[in-house]
Amino acid sequence: MSAGLPRLPATFPASRDALHRLAVYVISPAQRLANGEIVLRPAPGGFSTFEFAGGRVVGIDGGDLVVDAGRVPVTTLRAAAAAVGIEPDLAQQEEFDVPPAGDLDGVLEIDTDGARALGAWYAFAAEALEGLRAAAAPGDDASPVRIWPEHFVAAFDMGDEVGGTRATYGASPGDRRHDRPYLDVSPWAGRVDGFFDDPGFYGAALTYDGLAAASDPPAAAAAFLGEARRRIAGAAP
């Protein structure tokens, strides 16, 4: 595997799913309660909030919950929320399509290697997405690359919606469509040609295994995203 694309440990799926719940019900709400923002960012060993009121940052580094300058082992959703100083935000279940909170006192299956693999994936994906975003023209109205906790994806939008070239360019750590991480591009206009043939959504996907099989995974990621953008532009009326 590439140094930027490590082998996924067997613990990755369970760790990813537990961290998704932690992001939805504790980490993102800590920031949302302060400034209304829910978006997250890649961070060494996992992901984190942006700085919010008083310079606070909450995130994950391996198997630890990072709270400002301190860190505590992750155990349960209730304990994590207490460490942050909030209650688990169960209203998320009513507002968004998110995984159920489940047992607030159940031990979260978060493995250090699994969490670090998730962080490595987000870092790899963010670099690829930022590379594409850097080539955006002023009229593309490119949004920032962010991790959205609801679906746990890193993504941004770019292109002219009226002109039919706007699309979402993203990276998932795995979901009901693909059980392993993947890059994806979803044209807002729908399937614009045969390149966008993923059976799970109206777009194109490049899987983790496909990236790992490439001699240069970052170049493969850039080529996939660039080709998708080219085709979307070419299909516009």
C-alpha positions in Angstrom: 0.0 0.0 0.0 1.0 3.6 -0.5 2.3 5.5 2.5 -0.7 7.8 2.0 -3.1 4.9 1.8 -2.5 2.3 4.5 -4.0 -1.2 4.7 -7.3 -1.1 6.5 -7.2 -3.2 9.7 -9.9 -5.7 10.4 -11.2 -3.4 13.1 -11.9 -0.6 10.6 -15.6 -1.1 10.0 -16.5 -1.3 13.7 -14.3 1.7 14.5 -15.6 3.8 11.7 -19.2 3.1 12.7 -18.6 3.9 16.4 -16.7 7.1 15.4 -19.6 8.1 13.2 -22.0 7.9 16.2 -19.5 9.9 18.3 -19.2 12.5 15.6 -22.9 12.9 15.3 -24.0 12.9 18.9 -21.0 14.4 20.7 -18.2 16.0 18.7 -20.1 18.0 16.1 -22.8 19.1 18.7 -20.0 20.5 20.9 -19.2 22.9 18.1 -22.8 23.4 17.0 -23.9 24.6 20.5 -21.2 27.2 20.4 -21.5 28.7 16.9 -24.1 26.7 14.9 -21.5 24.9 12.7 -21.6 21.2 12.3 -18.7 20.6 9.9 -15.5 18.8 10.9 -12.0 18.5 9.5 -9.3 15.9 9.1 -6.8 15.7 12.0 -3.9 13.5 12.9 -5.2 10.2 14.1 -8.8 11.0 13.1 -10.8 14.2 12.8 -11.8 17.2 14.8 -14.0 20.3 15.1 -12.6 23.6 14.0 -11.7 26.1 16.7 -14.8 27.5 18.3 -15.6 29.7 21.4 -12.5 30.3 23.5 -10.3 28.4 21.0 -11.8 25.1 21.9 -11.2 22.0 19.8 -12.8 18.6 20.2 -11.7 15.6 18.2 -10.4 12.1 17.9 -6.7 10.9 17.9 -6.5 7.2 17.7 -8.6 5.7 20.6 -8.6 9.0 22.5 -11.1 11.8 22.7 -9.2 15.1 22.5 -10.8 17.9 24.4 -8.9 21.2 24.1 -5.4 20.4 25.3 -6.3 17.2 27.2 -7.3 13.7 26.1 -9.3 10.8 27.6 -9.8 7.3 26.3 -13.1 6.8 24.5 -15.5 4.6 26.3 -19.2 5.4 25.8 -21.3 8.2 24.2 -22.5 9.4 27.6 -18.9 9.5 29.1 -17.6 11.3 26.0 -20.3 13.9 26.2 -19.6 14.5 29.9 -15.9 14.9 29.1 -16.8 17.6 26.5 -19.3 19.2 28.9 -22.5 18.6 27.0 -25.4 16.0 26.9 -25.5 13.7 23.9 -27.5 15.5 21.2 -30.2 13.0 20.5 -32.1 15.6 18.4 -29.8 14.7 15.6 -31.8 11.6 15.0 -34.9 13.7 14.1 -33.1 16.3 12.0 -30.8 14.2 9.8 -30.4 10.8 8.2 -27.9 9.5 10.7 -27.1 6.2 12.5 -29.1 5.7 15.7 -27.5 6.8 18.9 -28.0 3.3 20.4 -27.1 2.6 24.0 -25.5 5.7 25.4 -23.8 3.6 28.0 -22.6 0.9 25.7 -18.9 0.7 25.1 -17.9 2.1 21.7 -15.8 -0.4 19.6 -13.1 2.0 18.7 -9.7 0.6 18.0 -6.6 2.8 17.8 -5.5 1.4 14.4 -9.0 1.6 13.0 -9.3 5.3 14.1 -5.9 6.1 12.6 -6.8 4.5 9.4 -9.9 6.6 9.2 -7.8 9.7 9.8 -5.4 8.6 7.1 -8.2 8.2 4.7 -9.7 11.6 5.4 -6.2 13.2 5.0 -5.6 11.4 1.7 -9.1 12.4 0.4 -8.8 16.0 1.5 -5.5 16.4 -0.3 -7.1 15.0 -3.5 -10.2 17.1 -3.2 -8.2 20.3 -2.4 -6.1 19.6 -5.5 -9.2 19.7 -7.6 -10.7 22.6 -5.8 -7.5 24.6 -6.4 -8.1 24.4 -10.1 -11.6 25.9 -9.8 -12.5 29.0 -11.8 -14.2 32.0 -10.1 -17.5 31.0 -11.7 -17.3 27.5 -10.2 -18.2 28.9 -6.8 -16.3 26.1 -5.1 -17.3 25.5 -1.5 -14.7 24.5 1.2 -13.8 20.9 1.7 -15.4 19.8 4.9 -16.3 16.5 6.7 -20.1 16.4 7.1 -20.9 14.4 10.2 -24.4 13.2 9.0 -23.0 11.0 6.3 -19.4 11.1 7.6 -18.1 12.2 4.2 -15.5 14.7 3.2 -16.8 16.8 0.3 -17.2 20.0 -1.6 -19.4 21.4 -4.4 -18.1 23.1 -7.5 -19.5 24.2 -10.8 -22.3 26.3 -12.3 -25.7 24.9 -11.3 -27.6 26.9 -13.9 -25.2 25.8 -16.6 -25.5 22.2 -15.6 -21.9 21.7 -14.4 -22.3 21.7 -10.6 -21.4 18.5 -8.8 -20.4 17.2 -5.4 -16.9 15.8 -5.2 -16.4 13.7 -2.1 -14.9 10.8 -0.2 -16.8 8.3 2.1 -15.2 6.0 4.6 -17.7 3.4 3.6 -21.5 3.1 3.9 -24.4 1.0 2.7 -23.3 1.6 -0.9 -19.7 0.4 -0.5 -18.4 -1.3 2.7 -14.9 0.2 2.2 -13.8 3.8 1.6 -14.3 5.4 -1.8 -14.1 8.6 -3.8 -17.3 9.8 -5.5 -18.6 12.4 -7.8 -22.3 13.2 -8.1 -23.3 15.6 -10.9 -26.3 17.7 -9.7 -27.8 17.1 -13.2 -27.8 13.3 -12.7 -25.9 10.7 -14.7 -24.5 12.8 -17.5 -22.8 9.8 -19.3 -21.7 6.2 -18.8 -18.8 7.2 -16.6 -21.3 7.9 -13.8 -22.4 4.3 -13.4 -22.3 3.5 -9.7 -25.4 1.3 -8.9 -25.9 2.9 -5.5 -26.2 6.6 -6.5 -26.3 8.9 -9.6 -22.6 9.3 -9.9 -19.2 7.7 -10.2 -17.1 6.0 -7.6 -13.4 4.9 -7.2 -13.0 2.4 -4.5 -10.3 2.0 -1.9 -9.2 -1.2 -3.5 -9.1 0.5 -6.9 -6.9 3.2 -5.5 -4.7 0.8 -3.6 -4.1 -1.2 -6.8 -2.7 1.9 -8.5 1.1 2.4 -8.7 0.5 6.0 -7.5 -2.8 6.3 -5.5 -2.7 10.1 -5.3 -2.3 10.4 -9.0 -5.1 7.9 -9.5 -7.4 9.9 -7.3 -6.5 13.1 -9.1 -7.1 11.5 -12.5 -10.5 10.1 -11.4 -11.7 13.5 -10.1 -10.3 15.4 -13.0 -12.0 13.0 -15.5 -15.3 13.4 -13.8 -15.0 17.1 -13.9 -14.1 17.1 -17.6 -17.0 14.9 -18.5 -19.5 17.0 -16.5 -18.3 20.2 -18.2 -18.4 18.5 -21.6 -22.0 17.3 -21.1 -23.4 20.7 -20.2 -25.8 22.2 -22.7 
